[in-house]
């Protein structure tokens, strides 16, 4: 006889299951269909997934009903089958689980992070219809997951509490800032939901273990209520038309204990996770004895009307400051070591620290300041605006990233024409991380252009011809870079892809961060036949946790075991000092083989790259001769 679920997580950490949709995708089922309809069409497939997770150690499984509401099902013409699909899902899960696992009825956000036109009345109606169907078949709990704003969560929870008193688990998808889309801090949101009748609060989707862990730490220690965590398997990479997740099962197992120590009583996985990830969590927690919930800190009583944070200062308007006599980086790198430093635009309206960092890097002698285009699909200030500011106010050459993700053909050409008008002529063309994995997951990923096509189209502007083939009266002067990820199993395949970018018109190459000196040498050999410069990417590590996050969760980055060991456990100034030392060793090898250096700035610690820029300068002075450009 299984314990009452509320008693179960009072005294134990329960293991949840992993992904359904992305796991079905990995099994070969296509995207763009309703996986919820499988409850009717392919019940044996859904049952097998449940069994795989239970055999891996899951003690609570979710029904295959994340999008099984009228609004979402209407896209497939299935809105009349809400009751049938949800009830079938519970029966499938119950049959697979027997007495081995609890069954939670999964209810997903309808708005999905968008400022939807679905009214409050409609939300209430849609949630009631789905929750009623789940309750008819007797679920042990209702699990609300991947909600982005408190208002929608309160509507869903309120409807559930009018229908049932079974446990309600409320999970948000938030970024590392720890705020809902409607501006509530997670701590305040949890306090409000507790008064509304929630039993468990938690996080799922959107980010990997590190991102969720950082938000949990903002709660200032374990609470007197159970928490739940269902992270993604890191950030998804989009490779050759497929989504790939990098966080390994072992990494998930290593993160399970810190989650439990922070008060998690239900730990599972979201997008990209598999039965192997769940098995690793289960093994880790096998003998774990949690601290009694009664010893946790009580959530304060709060009012639902929370005042939103004030906005920061706005950027000052400035004039064009182009200097047409300065040689391009393609020209300078032929003659000497040339350093590009990446500094991320702010995620708010305060540019003070950004401009201070840019000024310090200018003083250190960087050749160009490069600004990403909402990297990792996280919303940041326009790199066009900041590029213009650093060019006109500080006299630094801006090198601007252009992502295919955010703009269609019209917007991309318009954007490029604007750069030309501002005198910004150095750009890096990239595909861009999918929007669904950023801080506005309801946003669309456009991808009208591939990275090959956008390079070719930008170079077409240099001929005075627009994307449509119409003349533009004068020619642009863009110097176009391409991205290169050498952290792959088969380097020659990556080089072949790089050759296609060069054939499309790329003038120079910038690599993802490299942390292995041997790989730098291997890159030199593999690209020796190319006749354009390569800027080797080096990003100093800020801490041991930063190293583990990059290695396990960020696509395109791999750290050697010895590097991870050297910085393991280090944080603060000590961690950054070790990060700079490791980066200097990488620079020793990079400068021996390449004239192009691309430094990335972690967490706006620009002082680290000032130190590395000074190191490059001193080392260059000591060199009697320069190698030819790569």
C-alpha positions in Angstrom: 0.0 0.0 0.0 1.5 3.3 -1.1 1.7 6.2 1.4 -0.5 9.2 1.0 1.5 11.4 -1.3 1.7 14.3 1.1 3.2 12.0 3.7 5.5 10.5 1.2 7.4 13.8 0.4 7.3 14.8 4.1 9.9 12.2 4.8 11.5 11.3 1.4 12.8 12.7 -1.8 10.7 11.2 -4.6 12.2 10.6 -8.0 10.0 12.0 -10.9 10.1 10.9 -14.5 11.7 12.6 -17.5 10.6 14.0 -20.8 7.8 12.7 -22.9 7.8 14.8 -26.0 11.5 15.1 -26.6 12.0 11.4 -25.7 9.4 10.4 -28.3 11.2 12.6 -30.7 14.5 10.8 -29.9 12.7 7.5 -30.5 11.9 8.6 -34.1 8.5 10.2 -33.9 8.3 13.5 -35.8 7.7 16.9 -34.4 4.6 18.9 -35.4 2.1 16.2 -34.4 0.0 15.9 -31.3 1.8 13.5 -29.0 -1.2 13.7 -26.7 -3.3 12.0 -29.5 -1.0 9.0 -29.0 -3.0 8.2 -25.9 -5.7 7.1 -28.3 -3.7 6.1 -31.4 -0.6 4.6 -29.9 -1.3 3.8 -26.2 1.3 1.0 -26.2 4.0 3.6 -27.1 3.1 5.9 -24.2 2.8 2.9 -21.8 6.3 1.8 -22.8 7.7 5.3 -22.0 6.1 5.2 -18.6 7.4 1.7 -17.9 11.0 2.8 -18.9 10.9 5.6 -16.4 9.5 3.5 -13.6 12.1 0.8 -14.2 14.7 3.6 -14.1 13.5 4.5 -10.6 10.7 7.0 -11.0 8.3 7.1 -8.1 5.9 9.6 -9.6 5.1 9.7 -13.3 3.1 12.4 -15.3 0.3 11.6 -17.6 0.9 12.4 -21.3 -1.4 15.4 -21.1 0.8 18.5 -21.1 -1.0 20.1 -24.1 -4.3 18.2 -23.7 -6.6 21.2 -23.4 -9.1 22.5 -25.9 -7.0 25.5 -26.9 -3.8 23.5 -27.8 -5.7 20.5 -29.2 -7.7 22.7 -31.6 -4.6 23.2 -33.7 -4.9 19.5 -34.6 -8.7 19.5 -34.8 -8.9 17.5 -31.6 -10.7 20.0 -29.3 -13.7 17.7 -29.0 -11.5 14.9 -27.6 -10.2 16.6 -24.5 -12.1 14.3 -22.1 -11.2 11.2 -24.1 -7.5 12.0 -24.4 -7.0 12.9 -20.8 -8.9 9.9 -19.4 -7.0 7.6 -21.7 -3.7 9.1 -20.5 -4.5 8.4 -16.8 -5.5 4.8 -17.6 -2.3 4.2 -19.6 -0.2 5.6 -16.8 -2.0 3.7 -14.1 -1.6 0.4 -16.0 2.1 1.0 -16.4 2.6 2.0 -12.8 0.5 -0.4 -10.9 1.5 0.1 -7.2 5.0 1.2 -8.1 4.5 4.9 -8.7 2.2 7.8 -8.1 0.3 9.3 -11.0 0.3 13.1 -11.5 -2.1 14.6 -14.0 0.1 16.9 -16.1 -1.5 20.3 -17.0 0.6 22.7 -19.1 0.4 26.4 -19.5 -2.0 27.6 -22.2 -0.4 30.9 -22.8 3.0 29.4 -23.0 4.9 32.6 -22.2 3.0 34.7 -24.8 0.8 37.7 -24.1 -2.0 35.5 -25.5 -5.5 36.7 -26.6 -7.0 33.9 -24.5 -9.2 35.6 -21.9 -9.4 34.8 -18.2 -12.8 33.3 -18.7 -11.6 31.0 -21.5 -8.5 30.0 -19.4 -10.8 29.0 -16.5 -13.0 27.0 -18.8 -10.1 25.2 -20.6 -8.5 24.3 -17.3 -11.7 23.1 -15.7 -12.4 20.8 -18.7 -9.0 19.2 -18.6 -8.7 18.9 -14.8 -12.2 17.4 -14.5 -11.2 14.7 -17.0 -8.0 13.8 -15.2 -9.9 13.6 -11.8 -12.5 11.3 -13.3 -9.9 8.6 -13.7 -8.4 9.1 -10.2 -4.9 10.8 -10.4 -2.9 11.1 -7.2 -2.0 14.8 -7.8 -2.3 17.6 -10.4 1.1 18.9 -11.7 1.0 22.3 -13.3 4.1 22.7 -15.3 6.0 25.2 -17.5 3.9 28.2 -16.4 5.5 31.6 -17.0 3.2 34.0 -15.2 1.6 34.0 -11.8 -1.8 35.1 -13.1 -2.3 32.0 -15.3 -1.0 29.7 -12.5 -3.5 31.2 -10.1 -6.4 30.7 -12.5 -5.4 27.0 -13.0 -4.8 26.3 -9.3 -8.0 28.1 -8.4 -10.0 25.9 -10.8 -8.3 22.8 -9.4 -9.1 23.8 -5.8 -12.8 24.2 -6.6 -12.8 20.6 -8.0 -10.5 18.6 -5.7 -8.3 18.6 -2.6 -5.7 16.3 -3.9 -2.1 17.6 -3.9 -1.3 20.4 -6.4 2.3 20.9 -7.6 2.9 24.3 -9.2 6.0 24.6 -11.4 7.3 27.7 -13.1 9.7 28.0 -16.0 11.9 31.0 -15.1 15.3 32.4 -15.9 18.2 32.8 -13.5 16.8 36.2 -12.4 14.0 34.3 -10.7 11.0 36.3 -11.8 7.7 35.4 -13.5 6.9 37.1 -16.8 4.4 39.3 -15.0 7.1 40.6 -12.7 6.7 38.7 -9.5 9.7 37.3 -7.6 9.5 33.6 -7.3 9.5 33.9 -3.5 6.4 36.2 -3.6 4.8 34.0 -6.2 5.2 30.9 -4.0 3.8 32.8 -1.0 0.7 33.8 -2.9 0.2 30.3 -4.3 0.6 28.8 -0.8 -2.4 30.9 0.3 -4.2 29.7 -2.8 -3.8 26.1 -1.7 -0.7 24.8 -3.5 1.2 21.8 -1.9 4.5 21.9 -3.8 6.3 24.7 -5.6 9.0 24.2 -8.2 10.7 24.7 -11.5 10.8 22.9 -14.8 11.9 23.3 -18.4 13.6 26.5 -19.7 17.1 25.8 -18.3 19.3 23.1 -17.1 20.2 22.2 -13.5 22.5 25.1 -12.9 19.9 27.7 -13.9 17.3 26.2 -11.6 19.7 25.8 -8.8 20.7 29.5 -8.9 17.0 30.4 -8.6 16.5 28.0 -5.7 19.4 29.7 -3.8 17.6 33.0 -4.1 14.9 31.5 -1.8 17.5 31.9 1.0 17.7 28.3 2.2 15.2 25.3 2.4 11.6 26.2 3.0 9.1 24.5 5.2 7.3 23.2 2.1 8.4 20.7 -0.4 10.0 21.9 -3.7 10.1 20.2 -7.0 12.7 20.5 -9.8 12.5 19.1 -13.4 15.4 20.7 -15.3 16.1 20.3 -19.0 19.1 18.3 -20.1 21.0 21.6 -20.5 20.5 24.0 -23.4 19.4 22.5 -26.7 21.7 22.8 -29.7 20.2 22.8 -33.2 22.4 20.7 -35.5 21.5 19.7 -39.0 17.8 20.1 -38.3 17.8 18.2 -35.0 17.6 19.4 -31.4 20.4 17.9 -29.3 20.8 18.2 -25.5 24.2 17.9 -23.9 23.7 17.3 -20.1 24.7 13.7 -19.4 22.9 11.3 -17.0 26.0 11.4 -14.7 25.8 15.2 -14.5 22.1 14.9 -13.5 23.0 12.4 -10.8 25.7 14.8 -9.4 23.1 17.6 -9.3 20.5 15.6 -7.4 22.1 15.9 -4.0 22.5 19.7 -4.1 18.9 20.0 -5.2 17.8 17.8 -2.3 19.9 19.8 0.1 18.1 23.0 -1.1 14.7 21.4 -0.2 13.7 19.5 -3.3 11.4 16.6 -2.4 10.5 15.8 -6.0 13.3 15.6 -8.6 12.8 14.6 -12.2 13.7 15.9 -15.7 12.2 17.9 -18.5 13.2 18.4 -22.2 16.0 16.3 -23.4 16.0 13.9 -20.4 15.7 10.1 -20.8 15.3 7.1 -18.5 19.1 7.1 -18.1 19.0 10.6 -16.5 16.3 9.4 -14.1 18.2 6.2 -13.3 21.2 8.4 -12.4 19.1 10.6 -10.1 17.6 7.5 -8.4 21.0 5.9 -7.7 22.3 9.1 -6.2 19.2 9.5 -3.9 19.0 5.9 -2.9 20.2 6.4 0.7 19.6 10.1 1.0 17.8 11.2 4.2 16.3 14.6 3.9 16.0 17.3 6.6 12.5 17.4 8.1 10.4 20.0 6.4 9.4 21.5 9.8 13.0 22.8 10.1 12.7 24.9 7.0 12.1 28.6 6.8 8.5 29.6 6.5 7.3 31.6 3.5 6.2 35.1 4.4 2.6 36.2 3.9 2.4 38.4 0.8 -0.3 40.3 -1.1 -1.0 39.5 -4.7 -0.4 43.1 -5.8 3.4 43.2 -6.0 5.1 46.3 -7.2 7.2 45.7 -10.2 10.9 46.8 -10.3 11.7 50.2 -11.5 13.4 50.5 -14.9 17.0 51.6 -15.3 18.3 54.6 -17.1 17.9 54.9 -20.9 20.7 55.0 -23.4 21.7 58.5 -24.7 21.2 59.2 -28.3 24.5 59.8 -30.2 25.7 60.6 -33.6 27.6 58.5 -36.2 31.3 58.2 -35.5 32.6 56.0 -38.3 36.3 56.3 -39.1 36.7 55.0 -42.7 40.5 55.1 -42.5 40.9 52.3 -40.0 42.0 49.0 -41.6 39.6 46.0 -41.2 40.5 43.2 -38.8 41.1 41.0 -41.8 43.9 43.4 -42.7 45.4 43.9 -39.2 45.4 40.1 -38.4 47.7 39.6 -41.4 50.3 41.8 -39.8 50.1 41.1 -36.0 48.1 39.5 -33.2 44.6 41.0 -33.3 42.2 40.7 -30.4 38.4 40.7 -30.5 36.6 40.8 -27.1 33.0 39.9 -26.6 31.0 41.9 -24.1 27.3 41.0 -23.7 24.7 43.7 -23.9 22.8 44.1 -20.7 19.5 42.3 -20.0 18.0 45.5 -18.6 18.1 49.2 -19.5 21.2 50.1 -17.4 24.2 50.4 -19.6 26.6 51.8 -17.0 28.6 48.7 -16.4 28.7 47.8 -20.1 30.1 51.2 -21.1 32.6 51.1 -18.2 33.8 47.7 -19.3 34.0 48.8 -22.9 36.1 51.8 -21.9 38.5 49.6 -19.9 38.9 47.2 -22.8 39.5 50.1 -25.1 42.2 51.3 -22.8 43.8 47.9 -22.8 44.1 48.0 -26.6 41.5 45.6 -28.0 41.0 45.8 -31.7 37.3 45.3 -31.8 34.4 44.8 -29.3 32.0 42.1 -30.5 28.4 42.1 -29.3 26.2 39.0 -29.5 22.6 39.1 -30.9 20.5 37.9 -27.9 22.8 34.9 -27.4 21.2 31.7 -26.0 17.9 33.3 -27.1 17.9 35.5 -24.0 16.6 39.0 -24.5 19.2 41.7 -24.3 19.6 45.3 -25.4 20.0 45.9 -29.1 23.5 45.3 -30.2 23.0 47.8 -33.0 22.4 50.6 -30.4 25.3 49.6 -28.2 27.6 49.1 -31.1 26.8 52.6 -32.3 27.5 54.0 -28.7 30.9 52.4 -28.3 31.9 53.4 -31.8 30.9 57.1 -31.4 31.6 57.7 -27.7 34.6 55.5 -27.1 36.1 55.0 -30.6 36.0 51.2 -30.5 35.3 49.2 -33.6 32.0 47.3 -33.0 31.7 43.8 -34.5 28.0 42.9 -34.4 26.5 39.4 -34.4 23.5 38.8 -36.7 21.3 35.8 -35.9 19.0 34.2 -38.4 16.5 33.4 -35.6 14.9 36.8 -35.0 14.3 38.5 -38.3 12.7 37.5 -41.6 14.2 38.5 -44.9 12.6 41.9 -44.8 13.8 42.6 -41.3 17.3 41.3 -42.0 17.9 43.5 -45.0 16.5 46.5 -43.1 18.8 45.7 -40.2 21.8 45.5 -42.4 20.9 48.8 -44.2 20.7 50.4 -40.8 24.2 49.2 -39.9 25.6 50.6 -43.1 24.0 54.0 -42.3 25.6 53.9 -38.9 29.0 53.0 -40.2 29.1 49.6 -38.6 30.7 47.3 -41.2 32.0 44.3 -39.2 29.5 41.6 -38.6 29.4 37.9 -37.6 26.6 35.8 -39.2 25.2 33.1 -36.9 22.2 30.8 -36.9 21.1 31.7 -33.4 19.8 29.5 -30.6 16.1 28.5 -30.9 13.7 31.0 -29.2 11.9 28.2 -27.4 14.9 27.7 -25.1 15.3 31.4 -24.2 13.6 33.7 -21.8 10.6 34.3 -24.1 9.8 30.7 -25.1 6.5 31.8 -26.7 8.5 33.8 -29.3 8.9 32.5 -32.8 12.1 31.4 -34.3 12.1 32.8 -37.9 15.0 31.1 -39.6 14.2 32.5 -43.1 17.9 32.2 -43.7 20.6 29.7 -42.9 24.0 30.8 -41.8 25.2 30.1 -45.3 22.5 32.1 -47.0 22.8 35.1 -44.6 26.5 35.4 -45.4 25.8 35.3 -49.1 23.0 37.8 -48.9 25.1 40.3 -46.8 27.9 40.1 -49.3 25.4 40.7 -52.0 24.7 44.1 -50.4 28.4 44.9 -51.0 27.5 44.7 -54.7 24.8 47.3 -54.2 22.1 44.7 -54.7 19.3 44.0 -52.2 18.0 40.6 -51.2 15.3 40.9 -53.8 17.7 41.6 -56.5 16.9 45.3 -56.8 19.7 47.9 -56.9 20.5 50.0 -53.8 22.1 53.0 -55.5 25.4 52.4 -53.6 27.5 49.5 -52.3 27.8 48.5 -48.6 31.2 47.6 -47.2 30.5 44.7 -44.9 33.3 42.5 -43.6 31.5 39.3 -42.7 32.5 36.6 -40.2 31.3 33.1 -39.7 31.1 30.9 -36.6 33.0 27.6 -36.2 32.5 25.0 -33.5 35.6 22.8 -33.2 34.4 21.0 -30.0 33.0 18.1 -32.0 33.7 14.4 -32.3 34.7 14.6 -36.0 36.6 17.8 -36.6 37.0 17.2 -40.4 33.2 17.3 -40.7 33.1 20.7 -38.9 35.8 21.9 -41.3 33.8 20.8 -44.3 30.9 22.9 -43.0 33.2 25.8 -42.5 34.4 25.5 -46.1 30.8 26.0 -47.2 30.6 29.2 -45.2 33.8 30.4 -46.8 32.4 29.5 -50.3 29.4 31.6 -49.3 31.6 34.6 -48.8 32.9 34.6 -45.2 35.9 36.9 -44.7 37.1 35.6 -41.3 36.2 32.9 -38.8 35.5 33.1 -35.0 35.4 29.8 -33.0 33.5 28.7 -30.0 35.6 28.6 -26.8 38.4 26.1 -26.8 39.8 24.8 -23.5 42.4 22.2 -24.7 45.8 23.3 -26.1 46.0 20.1 -28.1 42.7 21.0 -29.9 44.1 24.4 -30.8 47.0 22.6 -32.6 44.6 20.2 -34.2 42.5 23.1 -35.5 45.6 24.7 -37.0 46.4 21.5 -38.9 42.8 20.9 -40.0 42.4 24.5 -41.3 45.9 25.0 -42.8 44.5 24.9 -46.3 42.1 27.8 -45.7 43.1 31.3 -46.8 41.1 33.4 -44.4 42.0 34.3 -40.8 40.7 32.3 -37.8 40.1 33.9 -34.4 40.5 31.3 -31.7 37.8 31.6 -29.0 39.0 31.7 -25.4 36.6 32.4 -22.5 38.2 32.5 -19.0 36.3 30.4 -16.5 34.8 32.3 -13.6 34.4 29.5 -11.1 34.2 25.7 -10.7 30.4 25.9 -11.0 30.8 27.9 -14.2 33.1 25.3 -15.6 30.6 22.5 -14.8 27.7 24.5 -16.3 29.6 25.2 -19.6 30.8 21.6 -19.9 27.4 19.9 -19.1 24.8 22.4 -20.3 26.0 24.7 -23.0 26.0 23.4 -26.6 29.3 23.5 -28.4 31.6 23.7 -25.3 33.7 20.9 -23.9 36.2 21.2 -21.1 39.1 18.7 -20.5 39.0 16.8 -17.3 42.2 18.4 -16.0 40.8 21.9 -16.5 37.7 21.0 -14.6 39.8 19.5 -11.8 42.0 22.6 -11.5 39.1 25.0 -10.9 36.8 22.6 -9.1 35.4 24.1 -5.9 36.9 27.5 -6.6 34.7 30.6 -6.6 34.8 34.4 -6.3 38.2 36.1 -6.8 40.0 32.8 -6.3 38.0 31.1 -9.1 38.5 34.0 -11.5 42.2 34.1 -10.8 42.5 30.4 -11.7 40.3 31.1 -14.8 42.7 33.8 -16.0 45.7 31.5 -15.4 44.1 28.7 -17.5 43.3 31.2 -20.2 46.9 32.4 -20.3 48.1 28.9 -20.9 45.6 28.6 -23.8 46.8 31.9 -25.1 50.4 30.6 -25.1 49.4 27.9 -27.6 46.9 30.0 -29.5 49.3 32.9 -30.2 51.9 30.4 -31.4 49.6 29.1 -34.1 47.2 31.9 -34.8 47.3 35.7 -35.0 43.5 36.0 -34.3 42.4 35.9 -30.7 38.7 36.0 -29.7 38.2 36.6 -25.9 34.7 36.2 -24.4 33.7 37.9 -21.1 32.0 35.8 -18.5 29.3 37.5 -16.3 30.6 41.0 -17.3 33.9 40.3 -15.4 35.6 42.5 -18.0 38.6 42.9 -15.7 39.6 39.3 -16.6 39.9 40.1 -20.2 41.7 43.3 -19.5 44.3 41.1 -17.8 44.4 38.7 -20.7 44.6 41.6 -23.2 47.6 42.9 -21.3 49.1 39.5 -21.4 48.7 39.3 -25.2 50.3 42.7 -25.5 53.4 41.8 -23.4 53.7 38.4 -25.1 53.6 40.0 -28.5 56.3 42.4 -27.6 58.5 39.5 -26.6 58.0 37.7 -29.8 60.7 38.4 -32.4 58.5 37.5 -35.3 54.9 36.7 -36.1 53.5 33.6 -37.7 51.5 34.1 -40.9 47.8 34.4 -40.4 45.8 31.2 -40.4 
